[in-house]
Amino acid sequence: HVMPNTDRAFKLNWASYSMGEKRAELASDHSIFVGDLAVDVTDEMLMDLFAKKYRSVKGAKVIIDANTGRSRGYGFVRFGDDNDKTHAMTEMNGAYCSTRPIRIGPATPRRSSGDSGSSPPRQSDSDSTNRTIYVGGLDPNATEDELRKAFAKYGDLASVKIPVGKQCGFVQFVNRPDAEEALQGLNGSTIGKQAVRLSWGRSPASKQSRGDSGHRRNGMYYGTPFYGGYGYASPLPHPNMYAAAYGAYPYYGNQQLVS
């Protein structure tokens, strides 16, 4: 790469940003969150998209799942100028990168203290066979068809369930990688009239879901607190876990669509 307006080449060294390095600087870093990335988008593609319009772009990073080697469907772009960052937040929202329009949001600075103890466990995320996503904060008027339509663009679905009287739902994919992409791409997005929060759900036990199908009461199964055979599980890994691995960027909180 060549730095804009100079003849100096540069190489991004993401590994140089350690967990505790330049914490104060990172907190004020001019970074943005970029979601809904197509699976083929690379660091270079993301950087080129922004660099051709904003001269102060310093780097871009697509977050990769360490277990699968696949993109998690989101990344970050860092600017040297706050004005460029502000303009990009609105001007680039919905712009196409590869085959899909991107979603822009703020990259919330990571907090410097007290986070490690509040990080939720990752037990369900580490279960590579889990293909079920829990959808929280669901619009009470949302239908299973709306849920199906929102998630189907990420891959084949095995089942979609909204328990009666509950503002939540469960979506099970046929393939785990598709579920991972949907989890990152749709978390914080609007389904119906409300922004949803996604986390890993618990896959239904095959015997339980077959045997208990006729014994529901008030949307719950006898002998189990799970809705429709699915149970609540640990939410997404704490944002700071990624901030530690990719310290060049402050991680985001609940992303909101930028109008």
Backbone as CSV, one residue per row, in Angstrom:
resi,resn,N_x,N_y,N_z,CA_x,CA_y,CA_z,C_x,C_y,C_z
1,HIS,0.843,-1.195,0.000,0.000,0.000,0.000,0.882,1.251,0.000
2,VAL,0.341,2.349,-0.505,1.046,3.623,-0.473,0.193,4.622,0.285
3,MET,0.807,5.332,1.206,0.069,6.326,1.973,-0.437,7.423,1.053
4,PRO,-1.699,7.842,1.199,-2.240,8.918,0.369,-1.379,10.177,0.466
5,ASN,-1.167,10.817,-0.675,-0.427,12.077,-0.779,1.055,11.946,-0.423
6,THR,1.569,10.719,-0.408,3.003,10.539,-0.170,3.484,9.414,-1.065
7,ASP,4.791,9.194,-1.060,5.329,8.065,-1.817,5.811,6.976,-0.875
8,ARG,5.354,7.044,0.361,5.782,6.073,1.362,4.837,4.882,1.404
9,ALA,5.415,3.700,1.323,4.603,2.485,1.423,4.409,2.149,2.891
10,PHE,3.333,1.469,3.181,3.114,1.065,4.568,2.511,-0.328,4.600
11,LYS,2.672,-0.967,5.730,2.091,-2.288,5.945,1.402,-2.274,7.298
12,LEU,0.150,-2.714,7.322,-0.587,-2.727,8.581,-0.085,-3.859,9.465
13,ASN,0.237,-3.541,10.683,0.697,-4.554,11.622,-0.292,-4.643,12.768
14,TRP,-1.343,-5.465,12.551,-2.421,-5.549,13.537,-1.947,-6.184,14.843
15,ALA,-0.934,-7.042,14.748,-0.493,-7.757,15.945,0.193,-6.826,16.941
16,SER,0.586,-5.630,16.479,1.327,-4.736,17.365,0.443,-4.083,18.412
17,TYR,-0.866,-4.202,18.253,-1.773,-3.586,19.222,-2.130,-4.604,20.293
18,SER,-1.494,-4.488,21.435,-1.765,-5.429,22.514,-2.924,-4.926,23.357
19,MET,-3.370,-5.773,24.267,-4.566,-5.468,25.047,-4.433,-4.173,25.840
20,GLY,-3.266,-3.913,26.406,-3.135,-2.742,27.254,-2.431,-1.570,26.598
21,GLU,-2.100,-1.690,25.320,-1.302,-0.668,24.655,-2.128,0.542,24.253
22,LYS,-1.623,1.714,24.579,-2.228,2.970,24.135,-3.735,2.998,24.386
23,ARG,-4.120,2.593,25.567,-5.548,2.485,25.878,-6.254,3.834,25.730
24,ALA,-5.624,4.909,26.191,-6.254,6.228,26.110,-6.422,6.659,24.661
25,GLU,-5.400,6.335,23.832,-5.489,6.713,22.430,-6.598,5.946,21.731
26,LEU,-6.714,4.674,22.061,-7.738,3.860,21.416,-9.128,4.365,21.761
27,ALA,-9.282,4.874,22.962,-10.592,5.340,23.394,-11.081,6.510,22.555
28,SER,-10.131,7.283,21.991,-10.526,8.431,21.190,-10.269,8.182,19.704
29,ASP,-9.985,6.947,19.355,-9.692,6.605,17.971,-10.898,6.881,17.080
30,HIS,-10.626,7.344,15.869,-11.701,7.666,14.926,-12.074,6.413,14.131
31,SER,-12.737,5.494,14.780,-13.093,4.225,14.143,-14.597,4.083,13.988
32,ILE,-15.013,3.331,12.976,-16.428,3.026,12.785,-16.606,1.524,12.629
33,PHE,-17.777,1.065,12.967,-18.162,-0.334,12.802,-18.801,-0.499,11.425
34,VAL,-18.449,-1.579,10.739,-19.037,-1.877,9.432,-19.621,-3.286,9.483
35,GLY,-20.942,-3.390,9.402,-21.607,-4.684,9.477,-22.220,-5.117,8.160
36,ASP,-22.827,-6.301,8.166,-23.467,-6.900,6.993,-22.484,-7.114,5.851
37,LEU,-21.242,-7.453,6.172,-20.247,-7.686,5.130,-20.472,-9.029,4.454
38,ALA,-20.301,-9.062,3.142,-20.364,-10.321,2.404,-19.179,-11.181,2.840
39,VAL,-19.319,-12.498,2.719,-18.298,-13.409,3.247,-16.957,-13.286,2.532
40,ASP,-16.956,-12.743,1.302,-15.706,-12.670,0.542,-14.942,-11.364,0.753
41,VAL,-15.492,-10.450,1.543,-14.843,-9.150,1.751,-13.568,-9.320,2.578
42,THR,-12.471,-8.758,2.080,-11.180,-8.824,2.763,-10.827,-7.462,3.359
43,ASP,-9.745,-7.435,4.139,-9.270,-6.171,4.696,-9.022,-5.150,3.584
44,GLU,-8.354,-5.612,2.526,-8.012,-4.708,1.420,-9.249,-4.159,0.731
45,MET,-10.235,-5.025,0.494,-11.465,-4.574,-0.163,-12.173,-3.515,0.669
46,LEU,-12.226,-3.749,1.976,-12.905,-2.808,2.863,-12.158,-1.480,2.905
47,MET,-10.833,-1.565,2.969,-10.043,-0.341,3.027,-10.155,0.445,1.726
48,ASP,-10.068,-0.257,0.597,-10.147,0.418,-0.698,-11.468,1.147,-0.874
49,LEU,-12.558,0.518,-0.383,-13.879,1.129,-0.521,-13.922,2.510,0.134
50,PHE,-13.300,2.622,1.310,-13.328,3.888,2.043,-12.194,4.825,1.628
51,ALA,-11.013,4.255,1.335,-9.841,5.087,1.041,-9.999,5.891,-0.244
52,LYS,-10.772,5.366,-1.188,-10.925,6.104,-2.445,-11.795,7.352,-2.280
53,LYS,-12.473,7.452,-1.140,-13.339,8.603,-0.887,-12.851,9.468,0.269
54,TYR,-12.132,8.860,1.203,-11.669,9.597,2.388,-10.158,9.441,2.535
55,ARG,-9.459,10.543,2.414,-7.995,10.507,2.398,-7.372,10.103,3.730
56,SER,-8.112,10.310,4.810,-7.506,10.062,6.122,-7.638,8.616,6.601
57,VAL,-8.180,7.731,5.769,-8.330,6.329,6.183,-6.963,5.735,6.522
58,LYS,-6.862,5.155,7.705,-5.589,4.605,8.178,-5.539,3.084,8.109
59,GLY,-6.693,2.454,8.078,-6.685,0.998,8.033,-8.085,0.426,8.104
60,ALA,-8.197,-0.861,7.816,-9.481,-1.555,7.885,-9.225,-2.987,8.313
61,LYS,-10.162,-3.542,9.050,-10.003,-4.915,9.539,-11.323,-5.657,9.496
62,VAL,-11.348,-6.786,8.802,-12.501,-7.683,8.806,-12.245,-8.725,9.888
63,ILE,-13.198,-8.912,10.783,-13.009,-9.848,11.891,-13.251,-11.282,11.420
64,ILE,-12.274,-12.125,11.680,-12.312,-13.526,11.249,-12.535,-14.446,12.443
65,ASP,-13.378,-15.436,12.267,-13.609,-16.439,13.306,-12.385,-17.346,13.384
66,ALA,-11.774,-17.401,14.546,-10.551,-18.182,14.714,-10.781,-19.675,14.517
67,ASN,-11.996,-20.142,14.781,-12.284,-21.569,14.662,-12.573,-22.000,13.230
68,THR,-13.298,-21.164,12.494,-13.716,-21.553,11.140,-12.873,-20.924,10.044
69,GLY,-12.173,-19.842,10.377,-11.401,-19.150,9.356,-12.263,-18.305,8.435
70,ARG,-13.545,-18.199,8.755,-14.477,-17.424,7.934,-14.720,-16.046,8.546
71,SER,-15.085,-15.113,7.678,-15.434,-13.776,8.155,-16.652,-13.856,9.066
72,ARG,-16.652,-13.044,10.112,-17.812,-12.977,11.004,-18.859,-11.997,10.485
73,GLY,-18.608,-11.404,9.330,-19.610,-10.539,8.719,-19.563,-9.090,9.168
74,TYR,-18.486,-8.705,9.843,-18.349,-7.311,10.252,-16.877,-6.958,10.398
75,GLY,-16.617,-5.662,10.472,-15.242,-5.209,10.616,-15.206,-3.770,11.090
76,PHE,-14.030,-3.161,10.998,-13.846,-1.786,11.451,-12.980,-1.022,10.463
77,VAL,-13.237,0.263,10.353,-12.408,1.150,9.539,-11.946,2.290,10.435
78,ARG,-10.652,2.583,10.382,-10.080,3.616,11.236,-9.679,4.830,10.402
79,PHE,-10.032,6.005,10.892,-9.732,7.258,10.202,-8.735,8.083,11.005
80,GLY,-8.022,8.961,10.320,-7.123,9.878,11.001,-7.792,11.211,11.267
81,ASP,-8.942,11.409,10.652,-9.641,12.687,10.777,-11.090,12.448,11.189
82,ASP,-11.525,13.158,12.218,-12.870,12.945,12.737,-13.951,13.401,11.760
83,ASN,-13.657,14.410,10.943,-14.638,14.863,9.955,-14.911,13.781,8.919
84,ASP,-13.840,13.118,8.462,-14.015,12.023,7.507,-14.848,10.909,8.130
85,LYS,-14.555,10.616,9.382,-15.315,9.575,10.083,-16.800,9.941,10.136
86,THR,-17.091,11.187,10.499,-18.480,11.636,10.610,-19.205,11.551,9.274
87,HIS,-18.533,11.987,8.209,-19.144,11.928,6.878,-19.371,10.477,6.444
88,ALA,-18.390,9.629,6.721,-18.493,8.224,6.315,-19.654,7.527,7.006
89,MET,-19.944,7.922,8.237,-21.031,7.297,8.991,-22.359,7.393,8.250
90,THR,-22.571,8.496,7.552,-23.839,8.673,6.828,-23.693,8.377,5.344
91,GLU,-22.596,8.826,4.756,-22.426,8.693,3.308,-22.205,7.253,2.857
92,MET,-21.598,6.434,3.706,-21.264,5.063,3.310,-22.275,4.031,3.798
93,ASN,-23.231,4.442,4.620,-24.239,3.492,5.082,-25.093,3.044,3.901
94,GLY,-25.127,1.747,3.637,-25.884,1.227,2.508,-25.072,1.089,1.234
95,ALA,-23.814,1.552,1.260,-22.955,1.404,0.082,-22.627,-0.072,-0.121
96,TYR,-22.412,-0.457,-1.367,-22.116,-1.858,-1.654,-20.630,-2.157,-1.524
97,CYS,-20.345,-3.248,-0.847,-18.990,-3.791,-0.789,-19.134,-5.239,-1.219
98,SER,-18.587,-5.595,-2.345,-18.820,-6.897,-2.966,-20.286,-6.991,-3.380
99,THR,-21.029,-7.928,-2.822,-22.395,-8.189,-3.288,-23.481,-7.694,-2.346
100,ARG,-23.092,-7.002,-1.277,-24.083,-6.671,-0.250,-23.901,-5.241,0.260
101,PRO,-25.017,-4.527,0.530,-24.894,-3.190,1.119,-24.429,-3.294,2.565
102,ILE,-23.532,-2.413,2.963,-22.974,-2.464,4.310,-23.792,-1.612,5.277
103,ARG,-23.647,-1.915,6.555,-24.344,-1.180,7.616,-23.301,-0.527,8.516
104,ILE,-23.396,0.788,8.665,-22.406,1.541,9.434,-22.937,1.878,10.826
105,GLY,-22.070,1.805,11.800,-22.443,2.173,13.156,-21.229,2.680,13.907
106,PRO,-21.435,3.261,15.075,-20.303,3.765,15.864,-19.527,2.628,16.509
107,ALA,-18.221,2.800,16.604,-17.388,1.839,17.332,-17.181,2.417,18.721
108,THR,-17.894,1.884,19.698,-17.840,2.418,21.056,-16.499,2.111,21.703
109,PRO,-15.821,3.113,22.256,-14.532,2.858,22.910,-14.679,1.837,24.017
110,ARG,-13.692,0.955,24.124,-13.752,-0.027,25.199,-13.448,0.656,26.518
111,ARG,-14.079,0.161,27.560,-13.856,0.731,28.886,-12.570,0.175,29.472
112,SER,-11.915,0.983,30.290,-10.572,0.628,30.738,-10.536,-0.165,32.029
113,SER,-11.656,-0.300,32.715,-11.596,-1.012,33.993,-12.884,-1.763,34.266
114,GLY,-12.741,-2.836,35.008,-13.906,-3.545,35.517,-14.650,-4.382,34.503
115,ASP,-14.099,-4.583,33.310,-14.857,-5.316,32.311,-14.682,-6.823,32.417
116,SER,-13.481,-7.252,32.828,-13.192,-8.676,32.762,-14.158,-9.505,33.590
117,GLY,-14.557,-8.994,34.742,-15.433,-9.768,35.601,-16.852,-9.854,35.095
118,SER,-17.227,-8.931,34.209,-18.605,-8.928,33.738,-18.774,-9.670,32.423
119,SER,-17.686,-10.204,31.900,-17.780,-10.912,30.629,-18.583,-12.190,30.805
120,PRO,-19.615,-12.387,29.995,-20.424,-13.593,30.136,-19.681,-14.819,29.643
121,PRO,-20.062,-15.993,30.087,-19.400,-17.217,29.644,-19.649,-17.469,28.171
122,ARG,-18.781,-18.281,27.558,-18.884,-18.516,26.126,-19.290,-19.949,25.805
123,GLN,-19.895,-20.658,26.756,-20.048,-22.088,26.580,-20.802,-22.471,25.313
124,SER,-21.861,-21.757,24.968,-22.604,-22.136,23.774,-21.872,-21.745,22.513
125,ASP,-21.115,-20.624,22.585,-20.378,-20.193,21.409,-19.287,-21.188,21.060
126,SER,-18.766,-21.896,22.073,-17.703,-22.856,21.835,-18.244,-24.190,21.335
127,ASP,-19.559,-24.345,21.346,-20.176,-25.568,20.848,-20.327,-25.452,19.338
128,SER,-19.407,-26.058,18.610,-19.385,-25.905,17.154,-20.564,-26.581,16.465
129,THR,-21.355,-27.355,17.225,-22.513,-28.024,16.614,-23.798,-27.222,16.809
130,ASN,-23.752,-26.197,17.657,-24.950,-25.405,17.920,-25.282,-24.533,16.715
131,ARG,-26.517,-24.626,16.246,-26.942,-23.862,15.069,-28.164,-23.007,15.381
132,THR,-28.454,-22.843,16.672,-29.666,-22.143,17.094,-29.360,-20.741,17.611
133,ILE,-30.106,-19.759,17.131,-29.943,-18.370,17.552,-31.158,-17.925,18.354
134,TYR,-30.890,-17.318,19.492,-31.945,-16.731,20.315,-32.139,-15.285,19.875
135,VAL,-33.385,-14.900,19.632,-33.720,-13.539,19.206,-34.474,-12.849,20.337
136,GLY,-33.826,-11.919,21.012,-34.447,-11.217,22.125,-34.920,-9.826,21.730
137,GLY,-35.779,-9.246,22.563,-36.288,-7.908,22.287,-37.160,-7.845,21.053
138,LEU,-37.822,-8.945,20.757,-38.608,-9.041,19.530,-39.903,-8.240,19.631
139,ASP,-40.249,-7.574,18.548,-41.515,-6.848,18.452,-42.649,-7.826,18.760
140,PRO,-43.530,-7.506,19.718,-44.617,-8.433,20.073,-45.553,-8.737,18.907
141,ASN,-45.539,-7.892,17.890,-46.385,-8.131,16.718,-45.649,-8.830,15.584
142,ALA,-44.368,-9.120,15.793,-43.590,-9.791,14.752,-44.083,-11.224,14.571
143,THR,-44.053,-11.694,13.341,-44.511,-13.049,13.033,-43.326,-13.954,12.713
144,GLU,-43.582,-15.257,12.730,-42.533,-16.205,12.379,-42.112,-16.029,10.925
145,ASP,-43.044,-15.627,10.068,-42.705,-15.383,8.665,-41.725,-14.219,8.536
146,GLU,-41.924,-13.164,9.339,-41.009,-12.020,9.308,-39.620,-12.439,9.780
147,LEU,-39.602,-13.263,10.814,-38.338,-13.753,11.348,-37.631,-14.618,10.306
148,ARG,-38.411,-15.477,9.672,-37.862,-16.361,8.640,-37.283,-15.556,7.478
149,LYS,-38.002,-14.529,7.066,-37.550,-13.702,5.944,-36.238,-12.991,6.267
150,ALA,-36.108,-12.510,7.500,-34.901,-11.787,7.904,-33.673,-12.689,7.938
151,PHE,-33.857,-13.931,8.397,-32.719,-14.830,8.574,-32.417,-15.679,7.343
152,ALA,-33.414,-15.911,6.506,-33.245,-16.826,5.376,-32.174,-16.373,4.393
153,LYS,-31.895,-15.079,4.344,-30.894,-14.593,3.390,-29.481,-15.044,3.767
154,TYR,-29.323,-15.554,4.989,-28.007,-16.015,5.423,-27.785,-17.510,5.193
155,GLY,-28.861,-18.240,4.879,-28.703,-19.670,4.635,-29.989,-20.438,4.886
156,ASP,-29.920,-21.749,4.705,-31.096,-22.601,4.880,-31.469,-22.719,6.357
157,LEU,-32.767,-22.602,6.630,-33.259,-22.670,8.001,-33.896,-24.022,8.296
158,ALA,-33.626,-24.552,9.490,-34.233,-25.811,9.912,-35.564,-25.551,10.596
159,SER,-35.646,-24.458,11.374,-36.893,-24.134,12.065,-36.877,-22.691,12.543
160,VAL,-38.078,-22.125,12.697,-38.262,-20.777,13.237,-39.407,-20.851,14.238
161,LYS,-39.191,-20.345,15.447,-40.212,-20.464,16.482,-40.304,-19.190,17.316
162,ILE,-41.525,-18.669,17.475,-41.797,-17.583,18.416,-42.762,-18.132,19.461
163,PRO,-42.304,-18.382,20.697,-43.187,-18.913,21.740,-44.367,-17.972,21.989
164,VAL,-45.521,-18.544,22.231,-46.738,-17.762,22.453,-46.579,-16.825,23.650
165,GLY,-46.874,-15.550,23.423,-46.842,-14.581,24.507,-45.464,-14.127,24.934
166,LYS,-44.438,-14.520,24.190,-43.074,-14.147,24.562,-42.471,-13.216,23.515
167,GLN,-41.715,-12.222,23.970,-41.061,-11.303,23.050,-39.670,-11.807,22.680
168,CYS,-39.655,-13.031,22.213,-38.398,-13.628,21.789,-38.697,-14.707,20.763
169,GLY,-37.663,-15.164,20.105,-37.838,-16.224,19.123,-36.576,-17.057,19.020
170,PHE,-36.670,-18.153,18.285,-35.532,-19.040,18.080,-35.448,-19.405,16.609
171,VAL,-34.274,-19.276,16.053,-34.052,-19.613,14.651,-32.933,-20.639,14.583
172,GLN,-33.232,-21.777,13.975,-32.211,-22.817,13.843,-31.813,-22.958,12.378
173,PHE,-30.520,-22.874,12.114,-29.993,-23.019,10.764,-29.614,-24.466,10.484
174,VAL,-29.507,-24.790,9.220,-29.042,-26.111,8.816,-27.529,-26.195,9.005
175,ASN,-26.839,-25.095,8.718,-25.379,-25.077,8.798,-24.875,-24.057,9.818
176,ARG,-23.912,-24.451,10.619,-23.339,-23.588,11.655,-22.738,-22.284,11.098
177,PRO,-21.933,-22.328,10.015,-21.349,-21.073,9.511,-22.399,-20.035,9.131
178,ASP,-23.532,-20.490,8.604,-24.608,-19.560,8.251,-25.179,-18.908,9.509
179,ALA,-25.299,-19.700,10.567,-25.811,-19.168,11.835,-24.858,-18.120,12.398
180,GLU,-23.550,-18.375,12.300,-22.559,-17.428,12.805,-22.648,-16.100,12.061
181,GLU,-22.805,-16.195,10.745,-22.885,-14.972,9.939,-24.148,-14.181,10.276
182,ALA,-25.260,-14.885,10.445,-26.519,-14.213,10.781,-26.437,-13.568,12.158
183,LEU,-25.781,-14.246,13.078,-25.651,-13.739,14.444,-24.963,-12.378,14.454
184,GLN,-23.922,-12.249,13.660,-23.198,-10.984,13.614,-23.893,-9.960,12.729
185,GLY,-24.442,-10.421,11.615,-25.047,-9.495,10.665,-26.351,-8.880,11.119
186,LEU,-27.129,-9.618,11.923,-28.458,-9.144,12.311,-28.554,-8.632,13.743
187,ASN,-27.503,-8.836,14.534,-27.561,-8.361,15.913,-27.693,-6.839,15.943
188,GLY,-28.745,-6.345,16.587,-28.984,-4.910,16.649,-29.810,-4.373,15.501
189,SER,-30.138,-5.231,14.540,-30.952,-4.787,13.410,-32.425,-4.735,13.813
190,THR,-33.232,-4.115,12.973,-34.652,-3.957,13.274,-35.483,-5.019,12.568
191,ILE,-36.263,-5.753,13.333,-37.215,-6.723,12.797,-38.573,-6.308,13.333
192,GLY,-39.495,-6.037,12.431,-40.755,-5.441,12.856,-40.500,-3.976,13.151
193,LYS,-40.754,-3.568,14.384,-40.526,-2.168,14.754,-39.510,-2.015,15.880
194,GLN,-38.812,-3.099,16.206,-37.853,-3.038,17.310,-36.509,-3.628,16.918
195,ALA,-35.458,-3.083,17.525,-34.120,-3.629,17.327,-33.991,-4.901,18.162
196,VAL,-33.471,-5.950,17.564,-33.350,-7.230,18.269,-31.928,-7.431,18.782
197,ARG,-31.812,-8.227,19.828,-30.500,-8.613,20.335,-30.377,-10.128,20.169
198,LEU,-29.290,-10.541,19.581,-29.108,-11.961,19.277,-28.039,-12.590,20.157
199,SER,-28.231,-13.841,20.465,-27.219,-14.620,21.165,-27.418,-16.078,20.771
200,TRP,-26.481,-16.910,21.174,-26.645,-18.333,20.885,-27.749,-18.906,21.768
201,GLY,-28.631,-19.685,21.165,-29.649,-20.401,21.916,-29.156,-21.818,22.135
202,ARG,-29.914,-22.591,22.856,-29.539,-23.989,23.084,-30.267,-24.871,22.098
203,SER,-29.524,-25.706,21.414,-30.142,-26.605,20.451,-31.111,-27.539,21.153
204,PRO,-32.256,-27.821,20.534,-33.226,-28.712,21.170,-32.708,-30.139,21.235
205,ALA,-32.921,-30.787,22.361,-32.566,-32.202,22.473,-33.554,-32.989,21.623
206,SER,-33.049,-33.841,20.770,-33.926,-34.507,19.806,-35.027,-35.324,20.476
207,LYS,-34.678,-36.045,21.543,-35.706,-36.851,22.213,-36.749,-35.959,22.869
208,GLN,-36.259,-34.906,23.501,-37.167,-34.028,24.226,-38.134,-33.336,23.281
209,SER,-37.611,-32.851,22.145,-38.474,-32.119,21.227,-39.500,-33.041,20.580
210,ARG,-39.150,-34.319,20.417,-40.120,-35.256,19.843,-41.134,-35.682,20.903
211,GLY,-40.609,-36.079,22.070,-41.481,-36.655,23.079,-42.398,-35.663,23.749
212,ASP,-41.976,-34.402,23.848,-42.763,-33.431,24.588,-43.667,-32.581,23.708
213,SER,-43.704,-32.893,22.429,-44.412,-32.008,21.506,-45.890,-31.861,21.840
214,GLY,-46.474,-32.857,22.492,-47.901,-32.770,22.786,-48.204,-32.357,24.208
215,HIS,-47.186,-31.913,24.934,-47.401,-31.624,26.349,-47.010,-30.203,26.720
216,ARG,-47.398,-29.273,25.885,-47.081,-27.885,26.207,-48.180,-27.254,27.051
217,ARG,-47.788,-26.290,27.830,-48.758,-25.517,28.589,-48.227,-24.091,28.690
218,ASN,-49.039,-23.136,28.192,-48.646,-21.726,28.231,-47.298,-21.479,27.569
219,GLY,-47.072,-22.175,26.460,-45.851,-21.927,25.702,-44.620,-22.581,26.279
220,MET,-44.775,-23.340,27.401,-43.615,-23.978,28.008,-43.841,-25.486,28.084
221,TYR,-42.756,-26.214,28.117,-42.855,-27.668,28.203,-42.780,-28.109,29.659
222,TYR,-43.559,-29.155,29.971,-43.483,-29.724,31.315,-42.060,-30.198,31.581
223,GLY,-41.582,-29.940,32.779,-40.293,-30.490,33.187,-39.092,-29.753,32.630
224,THR,-39.295,-28.688,31.891,-38.156,-27.949,31.345,-38.518,-26.483,31.212
225,PRO,-37.598,-25.589,31.495,-37.880,-24.157,31.360,-37.673,-23.650,29.950
226,PHE,-37.442,-24.559,29.014,-37.138,-24.132,27.656,-38.411,-23.839,26.878
227,TYR,-38.346,-22.857,26.025,-39.471,-22.525,25.156,-39.349,-23.312,23.861
228,GLY,-40.400,-24.038,23.532,-40.414,-24.749,22.259,-39.258,-25.705,22.084
229,GLY,-38.710,-26.208,23.191,-37.580,-27.125,23.081,-36.242,-26.415,23.048
230,TYR,-36.275,-25.078,23.016,-35.040,-24.313,23.002,-34.846,-23.653,24.357
231,GLY,-33.618,-23.417,24.725,-33.372,-22.755,25.998,-32.494,-21.546,25.824
232,TYR,-32.563,-20.651,26.786,-31.667,-19.513,26.770,-30.255,-20.009,27.017
233,ALA,-29.317,-19.404,26.359,-27.924,-19.772,26.575,-27.109,-18.500,26.731
234,SER,-25.809,-18.676,26.853,-24.973,-17.502,27.065,-25.031,-16.582,25.861
235,PRO,-25.004,-15.270,26.120,-25.056,-14.317,25.009,-23.745,-14.269,24.249
236,LEU,-23.663,-13.367,23.296,-22.447,-13.225,22.512,-21.258,-12.961,23.418
237,PRO,-20.058,-13.365,22.982,-18.875,-13.058,23.777,-18.828,-11.558,24.044
238,HIS,-18.303,-11.199,25.209,-18.260,-9.782,25.557,-17.452,-9.011,24.520
239,PRO,-17.922,-7.831,24.118,-17.223,-7.049,23.101,-15.740,-6.889,23.352
240,ASN,-15.346,-6.742,24.603,-13.943,-6.490,24.882,-13.058,-7.688,24.595
241,MET,-13.649,-8.859,24.447,-12.853,-10.024,24.090,-12.274,-9.825,22.701
242,TYR,-13.066,-9.218,21.826,-12.568,-8.939,20.484,-11.642,-7.730,20.500
243,ALA,-11.935,-6.770,21.376,-11.090,-5.586,21.458,-9.680,-5.985,21.867
244,ALA,-9.594,-7.036,22.682,-8.280,-7.499,23.107,-7.526,-8.108,21.939
245,ALA,-8.237,-8.868,21.119,-7.597,-9.533,19.991,-7.305,-8.560,18.856
246,TYR,-8.170,-7.591,18.697,-7.999,-6.610,17.633,-7.947,-5.233,18.278
247,GLY,-6.880,-5.017,19.063,-6.785,-3.808,19.864,-6.723,-2.531,19.064
248,ALA,-6.486,-2.631,17.748,-6.420,-1.427,16.936,-7.764,-0.735,16.879
249,TYR,-8.818,-1.465,17.212,-10.146,-0.880,17.137,-10.901,-1.038,18.443
250,PRO,-11.497,0.029,18.925,-12.430,-0.128,20.046,-13.618,-0.907,19.523
251,TYR,-14.099,-1.863,20.288,-15.223,-2.668,19.817,-16.525,-1.902,19.976
252,TYR,-17.563,-2.369,19.306,-18.851,-1.686,19.327,-19.752,-2.270,20.387
253,GLY,-20.739,-1.491,20.781,-21.761,-1.991,21.693,-22.935,-2.441,20.862
254,ASN,-24.145,-2.102,21.260,-25.308,-2.449,20.455,-25.388,-1.502,19.280
255,GLN,-25.151,-2.037,18.092,-25.131,-1.185,16.915,-26.530,-0.739,16.546
256,GLN,-26.658,0.506,16.177,-27.925,1.034,15.706,-27.749,1.468,14.265
257,LEU,-28.791,1.305,13.479,-28.721,1.744,12.102,-28.563,3.252,12.054
258,VAL,-27.726,3.713,11.137,-27.514,5.148,10.979,-28.349,5.624,9.817
259,SER,-29.253,6.551,10.057,-30.151,7.007,9.001,-29.458,8.034,8.123
